[in-house]
Protein backbone atom coordinates (compact mmCIF):
# COMPACT_ATOMS: atom_id res chain seq x y z
CA UNK A 1 0.00 0.00 0.00
CA UNK A 2 1.34 3.41 -0.93
CA UNK A 3 2.41 5.83 1.76
CA UNK A 4 2.42 9.60 1.33
CA UNK A 5 4.16 11.85 3.84
CA UNK A 6 3.52 15.58 4.19
CA UNK A 7 6.07 17.70 6.03
CA UNK A 8 5.61 20.62 8.36
CA UNK A 9 6.97 22.97 5.69
CA UNK A 10 3.72 22.47 3.73
CA UNK A 11 2.10 25.03 6.07
CA UNK A 12 4.64 27.73 5.34
CA UNK A 13 2.98 31.05 4.56
CA UNK A 14 -0.56 29.84 5.30
CA UNK A 15 -2.75 31.73 7.79
CA UNK A 16 -3.44 30.20 11.25
CA UNK A 17 -6.33 27.75 11.26
CA UNK A 18 -5.63 26.39 7.77
CA UNK A 19 -6.07 22.63 7.87
CA UNK A 20 -3.22 20.86 6.05
CA UNK A 21 -2.49 17.19 6.51
CA UNK A 22 0.96 16.79 8.06
CA UNK A 23 2.27 13.27 8.48
CA UNK A 24 1.98 9.89 6.85
CA UNK A 25 -1.13 8.86 4.96
CA UNK A 26 -1.86 5.46 6.49
CA UNK A 27 -5.21 4.57 4.88
CA UNK A 28 -6.50 4.87 1.34
CA UNK A 29 -10.07 5.77 2.25
CA UNK A 30 -11.43 7.55 5.31
CA UNK A 31 -13.96 5.54 7.29
CA UNK A 32 -16.58 7.09 9.57
CA UNK A 33 -18.29 4.98 12.24
CA UNK A 34 -21.27 6.32 14.20
CA UNK A 35 -22.38 4.77 17.48
CA UNK A 36 -25.42 6.23 19.20
CA UNK A 37 -26.53 4.83 22.53
CA UNK A 38 -28.50 5.45 25.67
CA UNK A 39 -29.45 3.23 28.59
CA UNK A 40 -32.22 1.60 26.56
CA UNK A 41 -31.14 2.06 22.91
CA UNK A 42 -28.16 1.34 20.72
CA UNK A 43 -27.32 1.91 17.07
CA UNK A 44 -24.10 1.41 15.12
CA UNK A 45 -23.51 2.23 11.47
CA UNK A 46 -21.06 3.67 8.97
CA UNK A 47 -21.46 7.06 7.32
CA UNK A 48 -20.24 7.79 3.82
CA UNK A 49 -19.95 11.57 4.30
CA UNK A 50 -20.47 14.34 6.81
CA UNK A 51 -24.02 14.84 5.48
CA UNK A 52 -25.01 11.44 6.90
CA UNK A 53 -23.82 12.31 10.40
CA UNK A 54 -26.56 12.94 12.98
CA UNK A 55 -27.30 16.43 14.21
CA UNK A 56 -26.98 17.01 17.90
CA UNK A 57 -30.30 17.16 19.76
CA UNK A 58 -31.12 20.01 22.04
CA UNK A 59 -29.60 19.95 25.50
CA UNK A 60 -33.03 19.57 27.11
CA UNK A 61 -34.21 16.82 24.73
CA UNK A 62 -35.44 13.78 26.71
CA UNK A 63 -33.29 10.66 26.38
CA UNK A 64 -30.95 12.25 23.88
CA UNK A 65 -28.19 9.74 24.76
CA UNK A 66 -24.59 9.86 23.56
CA UNK A 67 -23.17 9.90 20.02
CA UNK A 68 -19.67 8.60 19.34
CA UNK A 69 -18.29 9.39 15.88
CA UNK A 70 -14.98 7.78 15.03
CA UNK A 71 -13.03 8.85 11.93
CA UNK A 72 -10.24 6.58 10.64
CA UNK A 73 -7.89 8.62 8.46
CA UNK A 74 -7.24 12.36 8.76
CA UNK A 75 -5.72 13.01 5.33
CA UNK A 76 -9.08 14.08 3.83
CA UNK A 77 -9.02 17.75 4.81
CA UNK A 78 -12.30 18.49 3.00
CA UNK A 79 -14.08 15.88 5.12
CA UNK A 80 -12.55 17.28 8.32
CA UNK A 81 -13.77 20.75 7.42
CA UNK A 82 -17.26 19.41 6.66
CA UNK A 83 -17.39 17.67 10.05
CA UNK A 84 -16.07 20.80 11.74
CA UNK A 85 -18.72 22.91 10.06
CA UNK A 86 -21.46 20.51 11.12
CA UNK A 87 -20.48 20.48 14.79
CA UNK A 88 -19.02 23.97 15.14
CA UNK A 89 -15.34 23.11 15.54
CA UNK A 90 -12.82 25.92 15.58
CA UNK A 91 -10.40 26.08 12.59
CA UNK A 92 -7.46 25.74 14.98
CA UNK A 93 -8.86 22.41 16.18
CA UNK A 94 -9.17 21.18 12.60
CA UNK A 95 -5.61 22.31 11.95
CA UNK A 96 -4.36 20.28 14.93
CA UNK A 97 -6.39 17.22 13.91
CA UNK A 98 -4.81 17.20 10.44
CA UNK A 99 -1.31 17.74 11.87
CA UNK A 100 -0.40 14.32 13.26
CA UNK A 101 2.76 15.51 14.99
CA UNK A 102 0.97 17.07 17.97
CA UNK A 103 2.06 16.41 21.53
CA UNK A 104 -0.65 15.42 24.06
CA UNK A 105 -2.55 18.53 25.10
CA UNK A 106 -5.93 19.83 26.25
CA UNK A 107 -7.63 22.95 24.87
CA UNK A 108 -11.00 24.41 25.84
CA UNK A 109 -13.15 26.05 23.19
CA UNK A 110 -16.64 27.48 23.25
CA UNK A 111 -18.90 24.46 23.73
CA UNK A 112 -16.34 21.67 23.56
CA UNK A 113 -12.99 20.36 24.75
CA UNK A 114 -10.25 19.34 22.34
CA UNK A 115 -7.77 16.72 23.54
CA UNK A 116 -4.78 15.03 21.89
CA UNK A 117 -3.32 11.72 23.06
CA UNK A 118 -0.82 9.27 21.60
CA UNK A 119 -1.78 5.60 21.15
CA UNK A 120 1.22 3.26 21.44
CA UNK A 121 1.19 -0.13 19.72
CA UNK A 122 3.86 -2.71 18.77
CA UNK A 123 5.11 -1.96 15.25
CA UNK A 124 6.93 -5.18 14.34
CA UNK A 125 8.28 -8.45 15.68
CA UNK A 126 11.71 -6.89 16.25
CA UNK A 127 10.42 -4.97 19.28
CA UNK A 128 9.86 -1.50 17.83
CA UNK A 129 6.74 0.45 18.80
CA UNK A 130 4.58 2.87 16.83
CA UNK A 131 2.92 6.07 18.02
CA UNK A 132 -0.38 7.27 16.56
CA UNK A 133 -2.16 10.54 17.26
CA UNK A 134 -5.72 10.30 18.60
CA UNK A 135 -7.72 13.53 18.65
CA UNK A 136 -10.78 13.84 20.90
CA UNK A 137 -13.59 16.36 20.75
CA UNK A 138 -15.91 16.31 23.75
CA UNK A 139 -19.18 18.21 23.60
CA UNK A 140 -22.56 17.72 25.26
CA UNK A 141 -23.78 14.31 24.19
CA UNK A 142 -21.02 13.98 21.59
CA UNK A 143 -17.56 12.46 21.38
CA UNK A 144 -15.54 12.76 18.18
CA UNK A 145 -12.37 10.71 17.76
CA UNK A 146 -9.96 11.10 14.85
CA UNK A 147 -7.38 8.39 14.16
CA UNK A 148 -4.62 8.09 11.59
CA UNK A 149 -5.41 4.51 10.61
CA UNK A 150 -7.87 1.66 11.07
CA UNK A 151 -7.44 -0.37 14.25
CA UNK A 152 -7.21 0.81 17.83
CA UNK A 153 -7.45 -0.27 21.47
CA UNK A 154 -11.13 0.67 21.81
CA UNK A 155 -12.72 -2.69 20.92
CA UNK A 156 -13.44 -3.62 24.59
CA UNK A 157 -15.31 -0.31 24.97
CA UNK A 158 -17.32 -0.95 21.81
CA UNK A 159 -18.22 -4.38 23.15
CA UNK A 160 -19.33 -2.95 26.48
CA UNK A 161 -21.55 -0.47 24.65
CA UNK A 162 -23.05 -3.17 22.44
CA UNK A 163 -23.78 -5.52 25.33
CA UNK A 164 -24.73 -2.78 27.84
CA UNK A 165 -22.21 -4.09 30.36
CA UNK A 166 -21.04 -1.83 33.13
CA UNK A 167 -22.16 1.75 33.58
CA UNK A 168 -21.10 3.17 30.21
CA UNK A 169 -24.65 3.14 28.71
CA UNK A 170 -25.96 4.93 31.81
CA UNK A 171 -23.40 7.72 31.79
CA UNK A 172 -22.78 10.70 29.53
CA UNK A 173 -20.30 11.66 26.86
CA UNK A 174 -17.70 12.65 29.44
CA UNK A 175 -17.63 9.08 30.79
CA UNK A 176 -17.19 7.75 27.25
CA UNK A 177 -14.24 10.10 26.71
CA UNK A 178 -12.78 8.93 30.02
CA UNK A 179 -13.19 5.28 28.97
CA UNK A 180 -11.39 5.87 25.68
CA UNK A 181 -8.56 7.71 27.39
CA UNK A 182 -8.32 4.99 30.03
CA UNK A 183 -8.04 2.34 27.29
CA UNK A 184 -5.09 4.21 25.76
CA UNK A 185 -3.29 4.48 29.09
CA UNK A 186 -3.99 0.84 30.00
CA UNK A 187 -2.48 -0.27 26.69
CA UNK A 188 0.73 1.49 27.71
CA UNK A 189 1.12 -1.21 30.36
CA UNK A 190 0.76 -3.94 27.71
CA UNK A 191 3.54 -2.36 25.66
CA UNK A 192 5.70 -1.81 28.75
CA UNK A 193 5.34 -5.46 29.78
CA UNK A 194 6.66 -6.56 26.40
CA UNK A 195 9.50 -4.07 26.65
CA UNK A 196 10.32 -5.31 30.16
CA UNK A 197 10.48 -8.93 28.99
CA UNK A 198 12.73 -7.93 26.10
CA UNK A 199 15.03 -5.99 28.44
CA UNK A 200 15.31 -8.91 30.85
CA UNK A 201 16.24 -11.31 28.04
CA UNK A 202 18.62 -8.77 26.55
CA UNK A 203 20.33 -8.22 29.90
CA UNK A 204 21.07 -11.94 30.28
CA UNK A 205 22.48 -12.11 26.76
CA UNK A 206 24.61 -8.99 27.19
CA UNK A 207 26.20 -10.36 30.37
CA UNK A 208 26.83 -13.86 29.01
CA UNK A 209 27.34 -13.47 25.26
CA UNK A 210 27.67 -9.86 24.08
CA UNK A 211 27.36 -9.61 20.30
CA UNK A 212 27.37 -6.64 17.89
CA UNK A 213 23.65 -7.06 17.01
CA UNK A 214 22.77 -6.51 20.67
CA UNK A 215 23.86 -2.91 20.35
CA UNK A 216 21.15 -2.38 17.73
CA UNK A 217 18.56 -3.95 20.04
CA UNK A 218 19.65 -1.69 22.89
CA UNK A 219 19.33 1.42 20.72
CA UNK A 220 15.91 0.23 19.49
CA UNK A 221 14.68 -0.02 23.08
CA UNK A 222 16.19 3.39 23.78
CA UNK A 223 14.14 4.87 20.92
CA UNK A 224 11.07 3.11 22.28
CA UNK A 225 11.55 4.81 25.63
CA UNK A 226 11.92 8.18 23.92
CA UNK A 227 8.61 7.59 22.12
CA UNK A 228 6.86 6.51 25.31
CA UNK A 229 8.26 9.40 27.31
CA UNK A 230 7.10 11.96 24.73
CA UNK A 231 3.64 10.38 24.81
CA UNK A 232 3.18 9.95 28.56
CA UNK A 233 4.76 12.99 30.18
CA UNK A 234 2.47 15.57 28.53
CA UNK A 235 -0.53 13.25 28.92
CA UNK A 236 -0.06 13.34 32.68
CA UNK A 237 -0.73 17.08 32.67
CA UNK A 238 -3.68 16.62 30.32
CA UNK A 239 -5.39 14.14 32.64
CA UNK A 240 -4.62 16.32 35.65
CA UNK A 241 -6.23 19.31 33.91
CA UNK A 242 -9.31 17.26 33.06
CA UNK A 243 -9.66 16.12 36.66
CA UNK A 244 -9.05 19.48 38.32
CA UNK A 245 -10.51 21.74 35.65
CA UNK A 246 -13.79 23.60 35.93
CA UNK A 247 -15.32 22.61 32.61
CA UNK A 248 -19.05 21.92 32.82
CA UNK A 249 -18.59 19.13 30.28
CA UNK A 250 -16.91 16.93 32.91
CA UNK A 251 -19.34 15.73 35.56
CA UNK A 252 -18.19 15.32 39.15
CA UNK A 253 -18.56 11.48 39.16
CA UNK A 254 -16.36 11.27 36.07
CA UNK A 255 -13.61 13.30 37.76
CA UNK A 256 -13.17 10.47 40.27
CA UNK A 257 -12.48 8.06 37.43
CA UNK A 258 -10.09 10.54 35.83
CA UNK A 259 -8.14 10.53 39.08
CA UNK A 260 -7.59 6.81 38.58
CA UNK A 261 -6.33 7.43 35.04
CA UNK A 262 -3.95 10.03 36.44
CA UNK A 263 -2.56 7.46 38.90
CA UNK A 264 -2.06 4.99 36.06
CA UNK A 265 -0.28 7.66 34.05
CA UNK A 266 2.09 8.28 36.95
CA UNK A 267 2.82 4.54 37.11
CA UNK A 268 3.60 4.51 33.40
CA UNK A 269 5.92 7.49 33.81
CA UNK A 270 7.76 5.78 36.67
CA UNK A 271 8.11 2.57 34.67
CA UNK A 272 9.42 4.44 31.64
CA UNK A 273 12.03 6.23 33.76
CA UNK A 274 13.06 2.91 35.34
CA UNK A 275 13.45 1.27 31.94
CA UNK A 276 15.49 4.24 30.70
CA UNK A 277 17.92 3.65 33.57
CA UNK A 278 18.00 -0.09 32.80
CA UNK A 279 18.76 0.59 29.13
CA UNK A 280 21.54 3.01 30.07
CA UNK A 281 22.95 0.31 32.35
CA UNK A 282 22.68 -2.26 29.57
CA UNK A 283 24.68 -0.03 27.28
CA UNK A 284 27.39 0.33 29.93
CA UNK A 285 27.39 -3.44 30.55
CA UNK A 286 27.67 -4.12 26.82
CA UNK A 287 30.58 -1.74 26.38
CA UNK A 288 32.29 -3.14 29.49
CA UNK A 289 31.76 -6.72 28.34
CA UNK A 290 33.12 -5.98 24.87
CA UNK A 291 36.09 -4.17 26.42
CA UNK A 292 36.76 -7.06 28.80
CA UNK A 293 36.61 -9.56 25.96
CA UNK A 294 38.99 -7.44 23.94
CA UNK A 295 41.34 -7.22 26.92
CA UNK A 296 41.25 -10.99 27.33
CA UNK A 297 42.03 -11.49 23.66
CA UNK A 298 44.88 -8.99 23.78
CA UNK A 299 46.18 -10.59 26.97
CA UNK A 300 46.20 -14.05 25.38
CA UNK A 301 47.90 -12.78 22.24
CA UNK A 302 50.48 -10.89 24.28
CA UNK A 303 51.32 -13.99 26.34
CA UNK A 304 51.65 -16.12 23.20
CA UNK A 305 53.89 -13.50 21.61
CA UNK A 306 55.98 -13.29 24.80
CA UNK A 307 56.44 -17.07 24.90
CA UNK A 308 57.57 -17.15 21.29
CA UNK A 309 59.97 -14.20 21.61
CA UNK A 310 62.96 -16.26 23.00
CA UNK A 311 62.09 -19.10 20.65
CA UNK A 312 62.14 -16.72 17.70
CA UNK A 313 65.46 -15.36 18.96
CA UNK A 314 67.05 -18.82 19.05
CA UNK A 315 65.62 -19.67 15.64
CA UNK A 316 66.93 -16.39 14.27
CA UNK A 317 70.42 -16.94 15.70
CA UNK A 318 70.78 -20.45 14.34
CA UNK A 319 69.15 -19.47 11.09
CA UNK A 320 72.02 -17.15 10.13
CA UNK A 321 74.16 -18.33 7.22
CA UNK A 322 77.68 -17.46 8.43
CA UNK A 323 80.24 -20.08 7.44
CA UNK A 324 82.09 -20.14 10.76
CA UNK A 325 79.48 -20.54 13.53
CA UNK A 326 79.81 -22.70 16.64
CA UNK A 327 77.48 -25.65 17.17
CA UNK A 328 76.54 -25.75 13.47
CA UNK A 329 78.32 -29.04 13.00
CA UNK A 330 76.93 -30.78 16.08
CA UNK A 331 75.34 -34.09 15.19
CA UNK A 332 72.38 -33.54 17.53
CA UNK A 333 72.36 -29.73 17.34
CA UNK A 334 68.94 -29.56 15.67
CA UNK A 335 67.30 -31.65 18.38
CA UNK A 336 69.10 -29.80 21.14
CA UNK A 337 67.87 -26.46 19.78
CA UNK A 338 64.29 -27.76 19.57
CA UNK A 339 64.57 -29.10 23.10
CA UNK A 340 65.84 -25.78 24.46
CA UNK A 341 62.98 -23.99 22.73
CA UNK A 342 60.42 -26.40 24.14
CA UNK A 343 61.81 -26.14 27.66
CA UNK A 344 61.85 -22.35 27.50
CA UNK A 345 58.26 -22.27 26.25
CA UNK A 346 57.05 -24.65 28.98
CA UNK A 347 58.92 -22.78 31.74
CA UNK A 348 57.47 -19.44 30.63
CA UNK A 349 53.96 -20.95 30.40
CA UNK A 350 54.26 -22.34 33.95
CA UNK A 351 55.58 -19.01 35.21
CA UNK A 352 52.59 -17.19 33.71
CA UNK A 353 50.18 -19.71 35.23
CA UNK A 354 51.85 -19.31 38.64
CA UNK A 355 51.37 -15.55 38.43
CA UNK A 356 47.76 -16.16 37.33
CA UNK A 357 48.20 -14.34 34.09
CA UNK A 358 46.57 -17.28 32.36
SULPEKA-V785809 format. One record per residue. N is the residue number from 1. RES is the residue in one letter. SS is DSSP state (h for helix, s for strand, l for the rest). PHI is phi in whole degrees, 0 to 359 (999 if undefined). D_CENTER is the distance of its C-alpha to the mean C-alpha in Angstrom with 2 decimals. Layout:
BEGIN
N RES SS PHI D_CENTER
N RES SS PHI D_CENTER
END
This chain:
BEGIN
1 X l 999 23.18
2 X l 289 23.45
3 X l 235 20.76
4 X s 237 21.96
5 X s 242 20.14
6 X s 256 21.83
7 X l 259 21.42
8 X h 299 22.06
9 X h 294 25.47
10 X h 295 26.65
11 X h 268 27.43
12 X l 299 29.66
13 X l 85 33.05
14 X l 274 32.35
15 X l 290 33.41
16 X l 302 31.01
17 X l 91 30.11
18 X l 275 30.13
19 X l 281 27.50
20 X l 227 25.97
21 X l 289 22.99
22 X s 241 20.37
23 X s 132 17.45
24 X s 266 17.22
25 X s 279 19.69
26 X l 257 18.03
27 X l 226 21.16
28 X l 279 24.79
29 X l 229 26.37
30 X l 287 25.46
31 X s 241 26.01
32 X s 243 27.30
33 X s 245 27.59
34 X s 242 29.96
35 X s 239 30.29
36 X s 242 33.23
37 X s 210 34.15
38 X l 216 36.36
39 X l 295 37.65
40 X l 244 40.12
41 X l 223 38.74
42 X s 206 35.78
43 X s 211 35.21
44 X s 225 32.39
45 X s 201 32.73
46 X s 252 31.33
47 X s 246 32.62
48 X l 276 33.37
49 X l 205 33.62
50 X h 293 33.65
51 X h 294 37.37
52 X h 272 36.72
53 X l 283 34.59
54 X l 286 36.55
55 X l 278 38.05
56 X l 286 37.41
57 X l 287 40.42
58 X l 296 42.20
59 X l 298 40.96
60 X l 263 44.13
61 X l 290 44.06
62 X l 289 44.58
63 X l 58 41.81
64 X l 289 39.64
65 X l 69 36.49
66 X s 231 32.90
67 X s 244 31.51
68 X s 244 27.88
69 X s 247 27.23
70 X s 249 23.96
71 X s 245 23.49
72 X s 261 21.23
73 X l 106 21.06
74 X l 244 21.71
75 X l 280 23.26
76 X l 275 26.75
77 X h 295 27.80
78 X h 298 31.29
79 X h 293 30.08
80 X h 300 27.98
81 X h 293 31.12
82 X h 294 33.26
83 X h 295 31.13
84 X h 297 31.13
85 X h 293 34.88
86 X h 290 35.44
87 X h 249 33.68
88 X l 71 34.40
89 X l 276 31.00
90 X l 289 31.17
91 X h 303 30.52
92 X h 294 27.95
93 X h 294 25.91
94 X h 296 26.22
95 X h 298 25.21
96 X h 290 21.94
97 X h 296 21.29
98 X h 286 21.84
99 X s 267 19.69
100 X l 277 16.09
101 X l 259 14.85
102 X l 287 15.84
103 X l 273 14.36
104 X l 306 14.95
105 X s 201 18.73
106 X s 227 21.94
107 X s 229 25.16
108 X s 252 28.53
109 X s 244 30.92
110 X l 290 34.35
111 X l 96 34.04
112 X s 200 30.30
113 X s 249 26.98
114 X s 246 24.08
115 X s 226 20.57
116 X s 240 17.14
117 X s 227 13.92
118 X s 244 10.38
119 X s 265 9.68
120 X s 255 6.35
121 X s 221 7.44
122 X s 297 7.52
123 X l 266 8.58
124 X l 204 11.12
125 X l 288 13.08
126 X l 283 12.14
127 X l 108 8.93
128 X l 285 6.46
129 X s 238 4.04
130 X s 241 5.71
131 X s 243 6.60
132 X s 235 10.31
133 X s 280 13.00
134 X s 241 15.40
135 X s 256 18.73
136 X s 245 21.25
137 X s 234 24.96
138 X s 247 26.99
139 X s 233 30.75
140 X l 291 33.65
141 X l 73 33.37
142 X s 219 30.56
143 X s 229 26.79
144 X s 252 25.27
145 X s 235 21.68
146 X s 238 20.42
147 X s 240 17.53
148 X l 282 16.57
149 X l 215 17.11
150 X l 279 18.79
151 X l 104 17.11
152 X l 205 15.45
153 X l 254 15.40
154 X l 263 18.86
155 X h 301 21.12
156 X h 300 22.26
157 X h 290 23.37
158 X h 300 25.23
159 X h 294 26.90
160 X h 294 28.00
161 X h 292 29.49
162 X h 296 31.27
163 X h 265 32.72
164 X l 58 33.41
165 X l 271 31.85
166 X l 76 31.21
167 X l 258 32.05
168 X l 296 29.91
169 X l 284 32.97
170 X l 264 35.07
171 X l 257 32.89
172 X l 262 32.25
173 X h 294 29.60
174 X h 295 28.09
175 X h 291 27.44
176 X h 297 25.79
177 X h 298 23.44
178 X h 299 22.74
179 X h 298 22.10
180 X h 294 19.57
181 X h 295 17.71
182 X h 296 18.04
183 X h 296 16.61
184 X h 296 13.34
185 X h 293 13.21
186 X h 297 14.42
187 X h 289 11.74
188 X h 302 9.26
189 X h 294 11.66
190 X h 299 11.53
191 X h 294 7.90
192 X h 294 8.84
193 X h 296 12.03
194 X h 294 10.83
195 X h 296 8.97
196 X h 298 12.29
197 X h 296 14.42
198 X h 296 13.00
199 X h 294 13.60
200 X h 295 17.02
201 X h 295 18.02
202 X h 294 16.97
203 X h 297 18.96
204 X h 297 22.00
205 X h 290 21.94
206 X h 295 21.64
207 X h 289 24.60
208 X h 272 26.72
209 X l 223 26.08
210 X l 294 24.06
211 X l 226 23.59
212 X h 302 22.41
213 X h 292 19.62
214 X h 292 18.04
215 X h 296 17.43
216 X h 296 15.19
217 X h 294 13.19
218 X h 295 13.08
219 X h 292 11.93
220 X h 295 9.10
221 X h 294 7.91
222 X h 295 8.87
223 X h 294 6.84
224 X h 299 3.55
225 X h 292 5.85
226 X h 296 7.02
227 X h 297 4.58
228 X h 295 5.00
229 X h 295 8.44
230 X h 295 9.34
231 X h 274 8.80
232 X h 269 10.62
233 X h 302 13.30
234 X h 292 15.08
235 X h 296 14.83
236 X h 301 16.82
237 X h 289 19.59
238 X h 296 19.57
239 X h 295 20.22
240 X h 297 22.74
241 X h 292 24.52
242 X h 297 24.77
243 X h 289 26.25
244 X h 262 28.63
245 X l 289 29.46
246 X l 247 32.83
247 X l 293 31.97
248 X l 288 34.42
249 X l 283 31.83
250 X l 255 30.25
251 X l 287 32.79
252 X h 299 33.41
253 X h 300 32.52
254 X h 290 29.08
255 X h 297 28.46
256 X h 295 28.79
257 X h 291 25.96
258 X h 296 23.80
259 X h 297 24.58
260 X h 293 22.99
261 X h 298 19.75
262 X h 298 19.95
263 X h 299 20.44
264 X h 296 17.40
265 X h 296 15.33
266 X h 297 17.01
267 X h 297 16.20
268 X h 297 12.45
269 X h 300 12.99
270 X h 298 15.22
271 X h 295 13.02
272 X h 298 10.21
273 X h 295 13.24
274 X h 297 14.72
275 X h 294 11.97
276 X h 298 12.06
277 X h 294 15.77
278 X h 298 15.59
279 X h 295 13.69
280 X h 299 16.30
281 X h 294 18.94
282 X h 297 17.89
283 X h 296 18.29
284 X h 295 21.65
285 X h 296 22.69
286 X h 298 21.99
287 X h 296 23.99
288 X h 293 26.68
289 X h 295 26.97
290 X h 298 27.33
291 X h 295 29.83
292 X h 295 31.74
293 X h 297 31.99
294 X h 296 33.24
295 X h 296 35.71
296 X h 295 36.96
297 X h 297 37.49
298 X h 296 39.29
299 X h 296 41.32
300 X h 296 42.45
301 X h 296 43.37
302 X h 295 45.23
303 X h 295 47.22
304 X h 298 48.13
305 X h 296 49.23
306 X h 295 51.22
307 X h 296 52.99
308 X h 277 53.97
309 X h 299 55.21
310 X h 294 58.71
311 X h 293 58.90
312 X h 296 58.22
313 X h 296 60.84
314 X h 298 63.47
315 X h 296 62.67
316 X h 292 62.94
317 X h 296 66.26
318 X h 279 67.87
319 X l 267 66.45
320 X l 288 68.55
321 X l 254 71.45
322 X l 290 74.27
323 X l 287 77.61
324 X l 255 78.84
325 X l 231 76.15
326 X l 291 76.89
327 X l 67 75.75
328 X l 287 75.23
329 X l 254 78.21
330 X l 291 77.42
331 X l 293 77.60
332 X l 251 74.59
333 X h 299 72.79
334 X h 298 69.80
335 X h 287 69.21
336 X h 295 69.80
337 X h 298 67.21
338 X h 298 64.64
339 X h 296 65.51
340 X h 298 65.11
341 X h 298 61.71
342 X h 297 60.60
343 X h 298 61.94
344 X h 301 60.26
345 X h 298 56.89
346 X h 295 57.22
347 X h 298 58.40
348 X h 293 55.50
349 X h 299 53.00
350 X h 294 54.59
351 X h 295 54.58
352 X h 294 50.85
353 X h 294 50.22
354 X h 294 52.47
355 X l 278 50.48
356 X l 62 47.26
357 X l 273 45.95
358 X l 241 45.30
END
